Amino acid sequence: MQEYLRLENLRKAYDEKVAVDNLSLSVPKGSIYGMIGPNGAGKTTTIRMIMDIIGPDSGTVLIDGKPVSGDFRNRVGYLPEERGLYKKMTLEEVILFFAEMKGASRKNIARIMDEWLKKMSLLEYKNRKVEELSKGMQQKLQFITTMIHQPDLIILDELFSGLDPLNIELIKGILLDEKRRGTTILFSTHVMEQAEKLCDYICLINSGHKVLDGSLSDIKSKFGSNSLQVEYEGDGASAKDIPGVADVIQFNNYVELKLSDGADAQRVLKSLAEQVRIKRFEIMEPSLYDIFIEVTRVDPSDLDMGRA
């Protein structure tokens, strides 16, 4: 796949604290790429260097193989972690203001504004002041200002923070539509489950260092399947004696078989089917959360990182 964004050996330190250390990654065009890691891992600093808000101490940011140029910010939609809107302006004024800052024409934005406001359930507030909106509604408004000029690259820092489940699903749908349109999307999150549902590619970051990167499918394949979830009829007490089964966890109506390293899930299922009648089974892949814990070898209680 064609590369759109490349970071080469980015480094940024504040006094003696190294926030980002020799970070390199490649973001394919038209993909959804997640930078994943606990709070304080260096994700926001990396995004600010991409946006040229702060300069790296060393390293390079390339867009389409070229250093970032002056018109880059007109082609990017950036939603920072620290939200910022003009509270005394109306929603219409805010949208027009931010769009014109990106070089979009007032006429074109006015033509599509109502469609965006309706999509985000904000149309009835079009002529109300920002300060009258709830925090979640303000976040949806800022998402509109990020998207409305149809950027080639969308960068979202902790996008889902503060949103309810319905609005999370709404925005996920919009991002998937943008991906189908060919837009490149880079977002950061400390909530692994969100990235797992959306991303084509990920980069796991911890303490400013890249721990792991690549396509989500390749990473999942590399770490393999480590458990089977099976619903069955019969006496499965001897499941623990099947070669390749390291542990058996019994639930009300199913059992989870933890597999040994290198175990063949198909062989385990075949052996179990000789003992009981299998009604349903699922090969459970390790989650991004579990992969992160494995590759960093840290105590989960020490991480400020959500599973959901």
N, C-alpha and C positions, 0 to 999 in steps of 0.2 A: 504494500500500500504506500502511496506517495506521502512523504513527510511534509508536515506543515510547520510545526514548531520544534526547534531543537535548542536544548540547553547544553552548553559545553563547559564543564568544570567550574560551575558557579560557586563562588565562595563569598560569604559575608560574615564579618565579625564585628561585635560591639565591645570595645575595650578588649578584655580577655575572653569574652564569651563568643564562641563560634556558633552562629545561628544556622548557617548552611555551609557544608564542607564538601567541596569538590563534587557538586551534584551535576550529573549529566543524564538527560533523558530525551526521548524522541516521541513526539506526538503525531500520529498519522492524520492526514487530512480526512475530514468527514467522520471522525471517530469521537466517542465520549471517553475521556481520559481522566482517571481519578488519582489525585495525590492524597494518599491515605496515611494517617499517623496520629498519635496522641496530641493533645494540646501542647504547644511549645516545641513541636518537632521541627519546625522551620518551614511549614507550608505557606503561611502568610508572607513571610520574608521572601520566599521564592517568587510568589505571585507579584509582589511589589517590585522585584527586580525585572520580571517579565514586562510589567507595565511601565518601567523606567521611572517609577516613583522614587526609588532609591537605586543607586548604582552599585554593582557588585565590586568587591575588592579585586576580584579577578574572574575571568571566565567571560563567556559570550552568549548572547541570546540571538537566535536566527529565526526569521520568519521567511518561509519559502526560500531558504538557503542564503538569505541576505540579512545584514544587521538591521535592527529596528530603525525605521525611517520616521520622518516627521509626521507623515499621514497615518501612521499605525493606529493611533488612538481613535481615528475616525472609522476604522475598520473593525474595532473590537468593542464588545459589550462587556463591561466590567462591573460586577456587583461585589463591593468590598464587604468584609466581615463587619466593619463599623458602618452602619447605615447612616445616610445623611440626606435629608430633604429640607426644603425651605418651608417651615411650618405655616407661615402666613400666606403662602401662595395657594391658589386652587389647584386641583389635580390637573386640570387642563393646562394651566400656566406652567406647572412643573414639567409635564411631559413635553410641551413645546420648547421650553427652555433647554432641557437636557438634549433633546433631539437636534436643536439648532447648534448646540455646542459640538455635536458630532458631524456637522456639515450637512445635515438633512434639511430639506426645504420645508417651510411651515405648511405649505399647501399639501404636500404629500403626507406629512404626519397628521394633519387635520383630517385627511381623507380616511385614514385607517385607525385613528385614535379610538373611536367609539367601539370598533370591533374588539380592540384589545381590552378596553374597559369592561365591555360586556363579558368577554371570556374570563376575566378575573373577578366578576361579580362586583364591579365598582362603578358601573355606568351611572347609577343614580346619584353618585357622589361627585360627578364630574365638575360641578361648579361650587363644591364645598372646599373649605380650607383643609390642608393636610393635617393641621392640629386637631381636627374633629374626628380623625380616623383612629381606629385601634392600632396597636402595634403590629398585629398581623396584617391588617389592611395596608398599613404604610409599607410593609415589606413587599406586598404584592404590587403596590404602586412602583416601588423602586425596581422591581423585576421588570415591569413594563418599560421603564426608562432605559433599562439595560438592553432590551430586546427590540424596541420599536423601530430603530434605524436599520434593522436587518444586517447585523454584523457578520463578518466572515469567521470571526473567532469570538467565542463567548467564554469569559473567565468568571467563575463563581466561587466565592470564598465562604465556606460554611453556609451554603444556600438555605438549607432546610431548618436552620436554627430558629425556633419560635413559631414554626408553622404547624397547624393542626393536620391530622392525617389526610383529610379531604383535599386540602390545598397542596400537600406534598404530592399526592397522586395527580392532581391537576397540572402541576409544574413538571412532573416527570413526563407526562404525556406531551407537553409542549416541547420539552427538550428532545424527545424521541422524534417528533415531527421535524425539528430543526436538523437533527442528524440526517434524516431522510432527504432533507433539502440540500445536504452537502456541507452544512456548517460544522466547524470543528469546535468541540466543547471541552474545556478543562475546568474541573472543579475540585475543590479540596473539602475534605470532611474527616472528622474523627469518628464518625458513625459508620462502621464497616458494612453494616447490612444495606445501607443506602447505596454505597458504591457497588456492592455485589449485584444489586438488582439493575443497575444502570450502565455500568462501565464495560467497554470493550477492552480497555487497557488500564493498568494501574501501576503506580509506583508507591511502594511502602517506604515511608521515611521515619526515622527515629533519631532524635538528638542531632539533627542536621545532616545525617548520613542516609544515602539510599541503601535500603536493606534488600530490596527485591523489586524488579520491574519486568513488564512484559504483558502479553495478552492474558486476559483473565482465564481463558480456556487452557492455555499452555501452563499457567501457574497451577491451576487446579489439577491438571494431568500430571504435572511433575510431583506434586505432593500426594497424588493418588487418593483412592477411596479408603477410608479407615473404619467404616462401619456399615452395617446392614440393618435396616428396619424391616421387620417381618411380622405380618399378621398370619396366624396359622390355626389349624384345628388339630388337636391331639396332644400328646405328652412330649414337650420339647425339652425335658429336663437334661437329656444327654447332649444338648447343643453345645454345652461347654467343653465337651470332649472331642468335638470336631476339629481336625487339624486346621490351623489358621485362625481359630477363634481364641482371642486373648481374654475376653471377659463377656459376660452375659448380663444385661440389665433388663429386668422384667417390669413391664407396665401393665395396666389393666387389660388391654386387649391386643397388645403386641409386645414384641421383644426386640431389643437392640443388641446386635452382636458386634462387639468391638473386635476388629481384626488385627492380627499381628502384622508387623512390617513385612511387606512382600507377599502377603497372603492373596490368593486368587478368589475374588468374591464369587465368581461363577461356580467354582468348585465347592465352596462352602455352601452355596444354595443347593447345589445338586445333592450334597451329603445330607443336608437338612430335609430335603424333599423325600428322601428315602425313609425318613422317620415320621414325618407329619404331612398333613395336607396344607400346602401354602395357598392362602387366599389373596395375599397382596405382599409385595416387597418393594423396597426402594434402596438403591445404593446411595448412601449418604456421603457426599464429598466433604472434605474439611472446609470450614468456613474461612473467610479472610481473617477473621479474628483469631481463629485457631492457628492459621498459617503464620500470622504475625508473631504470636506468642512463641511458636516453635522456632522461627528463624532468629528471633531476638533473644530467646531464652531468658525472658523477664517474668517476674511475678505479675499476673494480671491485676492484682490489687494495687500495684504501683503505677498503673496506667490510667490516665483520664481518657478513656476511650469507650464508646458505647457499642453494644451489640445491636441495638435497635433504636 
